[in-house]
Amino acid sequence: MAGDKTVRKDRDPIMLVCGVIFLVAAVVVIGCFVSDEWFPSGEKTASNGDKVTVEYTGTFYDEYGGTYAVVFDTNVSSIGNDTNIAKSNDFTAKTSYSPLEFTIGKGTMLKAFEESVIGHKVGDKYKIELTAAQGYIGASTEGYLNTSGNVMSTTVTMTKTDFAAAYSDVTLKDNGEVKFVSKYKWDAYASYTDMGNAVLITYVPEAGETYEVYKSGDTVVNYKVKTVSSGKITYDIEIKNPVKVGSTEIQMIKLDLGTKTIYITNIDGSDIIYKEGAERVNQPLFFEIKVLTIEWEQSSPRALARG
């Protein structure tokens, strides 16, 4: 009996140590499981099928913060509301800014944009560059102008809705003309036509005068009116301080030619190359993205492990 007691006394410390080691190991394993499976803000990364929310800033010409970057879209209020940050011609400030939510692989966003999140974890901020083919694809045509000898009609007819959108501060009379300053900065007259269903605009610029029709930063575009006769306005286009992003490529300049709206993309001496179509279509794009949350796809092994 005395021998048995001695053996038990010898075994008890060993069993106690083993038990402690087992408990510590169990705590470590359970802790790792809980951390990995229940708190995705750790090192877990996004994969196809996961729902994510992100902050983003999209730019033309250069990555955000780069020398030539021009913001065309963002959901970051500090960027969208900062007038010192260069914006594209068609950038529209939002009334409110909120995270962008999408499911990777659903195709609701640009494919390259969605897939770029794969492998990233919450808190990651990174930058990507998309080719024109990976960006917004749409109809656009290329055209050519010369800086001199351009012609515009002295009259144009607009729908009442279009006129109200273009000149919200102009109130038309039921009868007679109203004088106002047109978007070309020269005087014009407007009156109802087509039994009140449309608006007739008559432009009356002065020959020999120069009118500033565009200004963004240091870039200025002037229309220099040469002649006004026989219902036609002949004018030259003067472009000062365009921002070059290549040998002839410039940051796009949006101009209204009377019959169409164009985006000047290149200037080579007196030759102007432009495109018609939405500003962002068929353009290389840059994005800065920050991952805010990751919600695992419910049928994934990770989600099933969580129960």
C-alpha positions in Angstrom: 0.0 0.0 0.0 2.8 2.3 0.9 4.3 1.6 -2.6 1.0 2.5 -4.3 0.8 5.8 -2.4 4.3 6.6 -3.5 3.6 5.9 -7.2 0.4 8.0 -7.0 2.3 10.9 -5.5 4.9 10.6 -8.2 2.2 10.5 -10.9 0.0 13.4 -9.6 2.5 16.2 -10.5 3.0 14.7 -13.9 -0.8 14.5 -14.6 -1.2 18.0 -13.3 1.4 19.4 -15.6 -0.1 17.5 -18.6 -3.5 18.8 -17.7 -2.3 22.4 -17.6 -0.5 21.9 -20.9 -3.7 20.5 -22.5 -5.8 23.4 -21.2 -3.3 26.0 -22.4 -3.2 24.3 -25.9 -7.0 24.2 -26.0 -7.3 27.8 -25.1 -4.8 28.8 -27.8 -6.6 26.7 -30.4 -10.1 28.0 -29.5 -8.7 31.5 -29.3 -7.3 31.2 -32.8 -10.5 29.7 -34.1 -12.6 32.5 -32.6 -10.2 35.2 -33.8 -10.1 33.8 -37.3 -13.7 32.7 -37.8 -15.7 35.3 -35.8 -13.6 38.4 -36.2 -12.8 38.9 -40.0 -11.1 42.2 -39.2 -8.0 40.2 -38.5 -5.7 38.7 -41.2 -8.5 37.0 -43.1 -8.8 38.1 -46.7 -11.6 38.6 -49.2 -12.5 36.0 -51.8 -15.0 35.5 -54.6 -18.6 35.6 -53.3 -17.8 37.8 -50.3 -19.8 40.9 -49.6 -17.5 43.9 -49.0 -17.7 47.6 -48.4 -15.0 50.0 -49.6 -14.0 53.6 -50.0 -12.8 54.5 -53.4 -11.5 57.4 -55.5 -11.3 57.2 -59.2 -9.0 59.4 -61.3 -7.9 60.0 -64.9 -4.3 60.3 -66.1 -2.5 59.4 -62.9 -3.1 57.6 -59.6 -4.7 59.7 -56.8 -2.2 62.1 -55.4 -0.1 62.0 -58.6 0.9 65.0 -60.6 -1.8 64.7 -63.3 -4.6 63.0 -61.3 -8.1 64.4 -61.9 -10.9 62.9 -59.8 -13.9 61.7 -61.7 -15.7 59.9 -58.9 -15.3 59.2 -55.1 -17.3 58.2 -52.1 -14.9 60.0 -49.7 -16.4 63.2 -48.5 -13.1 64.9 -47.7 -12.0 64.4 -51.3 -15.4 65.1 -53.0 -15.9 68.4 -51.1 -12.4 69.7 -51.4 -12.4 72.4 -54.1 -8.5 72.3 -54.1 -8.5 68.8 -55.5 -8.7 68.7 -59.3 -12.0 67.3 -60.6 -13.0 66.1 -64.0 -15.4 68.1 -66.2 -18.4 65.9 -65.4 -17.6 65.3 -61.7 -20.7 65.7 -59.6 -20.4 66.2 -55.9 -22.7 64.0 -53.8 -25.2 65.3 -51.3 -24.0 62.5 -49.0 -21.1 60.1 -49.0 -21.3 56.5 -47.9 -19.3 53.2 -48.3 -19.7 51.3 -51.5 -21.1 47.8 -51.0 -20.9 45.0 -53.5 -20.5 41.2 -53.7 -17.3 40.1 -55.4 -18.1 38.2 -58.6 -21.7 39.5 -59.0 -20.7 41.8 -61.8 -22.3 44.9 -60.4 -19.0 46.8 -60.6 -16.2 46.9 -63.1 -14.8 43.3 -63.2 -11.2 44.4 -62.5 -12.4 46.7 -59.7 -14.3 43.8 -58.0 -11.5 41.3 -58.4 -8.9 43.7 -57.1 -10.3 43.3 -53.6 -9.6 39.5 -53.5 -6.7 38.8 -51.2 -7.0 42.0 -49.3 -8.1 42.3 -45.6 -10.0 44.9 -43.7 -8.0 48.1 -43.4 -6.0 47.6 -46.6 -5.6 50.6 -48.8 -4.2 50.0 -52.3 -4.1 51.4 -55.8 -4.9 49.8 -59.2 -4.7 50.9 -62.8 -7.3 49.8 -65.4 -6.8 49.8 -69.2 -9.4 51.5 -71.3 -10.7 48.0 -72.2 -11.1 47.2 -68.5 -12.9 50.4 -67.7 -16.3 51.9 -68.9 -17.0 50.8 -72.4 -19.4 52.9 -74.4 -20.1 54.7 -77.7 -17.7 57.4 -78.5 -16.4 58.9 -81.7 -13.2 60.8 -82.5 -13.2 64.1 -84.4 -10.9 66.9 -85.5 -11.0 70.6 -85.4 -8.7 73.5 -86.4 -8.2 76.3 -84.0 -9.3 78.8 -86.7 -12.3 79.2 -89.0 -15.0 77.4 -86.9 -18.6 78.2 -87.6 -21.8 78.2 -85.4 -25.3 79.2 -86.3 -26.7 82.4 -84.7 -29.9 80.6 -83.8 -30.7 77.4 -82.0 -33.9 75.8 -80.8 -34.1 74.0 -77.5 -36.9 72.2 -75.6 -38.3 74.1 -72.6 -36.8 71.5 -70.3 -33.3 71.7 -71.8 -33.5 75.5 -71.7 -34.6 75.5 -68.1 -31.7 73.2 -67.2 -29.1 75.3 -69.1 -30.4 78.7 -67.9 -32.3 78.2 -64.7 -31.9 81.9 -63.8 -33.6 83.1 -67.0 -37.4 83.6 -66.9 -39.1 83.7 -70.3 -42.0 85.9 -71.2 -45.3 84.6 -72.7 -44.8 87.2 -75.4 -41.6 88.8 -76.7 -37.9 88.2 -76.2 -35.8 88.1 -73.1 -32.1 89.2 -73.2 -29.6 87.2 -71.3 -25.9 86.2 -71.3 -25.4 82.8 -73.0 -23.1 80.0 -71.9 -20.6 81.4 -74.5 -20.6 84.6 -72.5 -22.0 86.7 -75.3 -25.5 88.2 -75.3 -28.5 86.3 -76.6 -32.2 86.6 -76.9 -34.8 83.9 -76.1 -38.4 83.5 -76.9 -41.0 80.8 -77.0 -41.6 79.1 -80.4 -43.6 76.1 -81.7 -46.7 77.3 -79.9 -44.9 77.6 -76.7 -43.4 74.1 -76.8 -39.8 75.1 -77.5 -37.4 78.0 -77.0 -35.7 79.9 -79.8 -32.3 81.4 -78.9 -30.6 84.0 -81.0 -26.9 84.7 -80.4 -25.6 88.3 -80.8 -21.9 88.3 -80.2 -19.7 91.2 -81.4 -17.2 90.6 -84.2 -13.7 91.2 -82.9 -14.5 90.4 -79.3 -13.0 87.5 -77.3 -15.2 85.4 -75.0 -14.0 83.1 -72.2 -16.0 79.9 -72.6 -14.0 77.5 -70.3 -11.8 77.8 -67.2 -10.4 75.1 -65.0 -7.3 75.9 -62.9 -5.0 77.8 -65.2 -6.5 76.3 -68.4 -8.6 78.8 -70.3 -10.5 78.5 -73.6 -11.6 81.6 -75.5 -13.8 82.0 -78.6 -12.5 84.9 -80.7 -15.3 86.0 -82.9 -14.2 87.0 -86.4 -17.5 87.7 -88.2 -21.2 87.6 -87.6 -23.2 87.5 -90.8 -25.8 85.6 -92.8 -26.9 83.7 -89.7 -23.4 82.4 -89.0 -20.8 83.1 -86.4 -17.2 82.5 -87.5 -14.7 82.2 -84.6 -11.3 80.9 -83.6 -10.6 78.7 -80.6 -7.8 79.9 -78.3 -6.6 77.4 -75.7 -4.3 78.7 -73.0 -2.2 76.6 -70.5 -3.7 73.1 -71.3 -2.3 70.5 -68.9 -0.3 68.1 -70.9 -0.2 64.4 -69.8 1.7 63.3 -72.9 3.4 64.7 -76.0 0.0 65.9 -77.4 -2.5 64.4 -74.9 -4.0 66.9 -72.5 -6.4 66.7 -69.5 -9.8 66.8 -71.3 -11.5 70.1 -72.0 -15.3 70.1 -72.3 -16.6 72.4 -75.0 -20.1 73.2 -76.4 -20.0 73.7 -80.1 -23.6 74.7 -80.4 -24.7 71.5 -82.1 -22.7 69.0 -80.0 -20.6 68.8 -76.8 -17.1 67.5 -77.2 -14.1 66.7 -75.0 -10.7 67.9 -76.4 -8.2 65.1 -75.8 -5.2 66.2 -77.8 -3.7 69.4 -79.2 -1.0 69.3 -81.9 -0.2 72.8 -83.1 -3.4 74.2 -84.7 -4.9 70.7 -84.8 -7.5 69.7 -82.1 -8.5 66.1 -81.6 -11.7 65.5 -79.6 -14.1 62.8 -78.6 -17.9 62.7 -78.4 -19.5 60.5 -75.7 -19.4 60.3 -71.9 -16.2 61.7 -70.5 -15.2 58.5 -68.6 -15.9 55.9 -71.4 -13.0 54.2 -73.2 -10.5 55.9 -70.8 -7.7 54.3 -68.7 -8.7 54.6 -65.1 -6.9 54.7 -61.7 -8.5 53.8 -58.4 -7.5 54.1 -54.8 -9.5 51.6 -52.7 -9.7 51.0 -48.9 -11.4 47.8 -47.6 -13.8 48.7 -44.8 -15.6 45.4 -44.1 -15.7 41.8 -45.4 -18.8 39.6 -45.0 -18.1 36.0 -46.0 -20.3 34.3 -48.5 -22.7 32.0 -46.5 -21.9 28.8 -48.4 -18.2 29.2 -48.0 -16.2 26.8 -45.8 -15.4 29.7 -43.5 -19.0 30.7 -43.0 -20.2 27.1 -42.5 -17.5 26.6 -39.9 -19.0 29.5 -38.0 -22.4 27.7 -38.0 
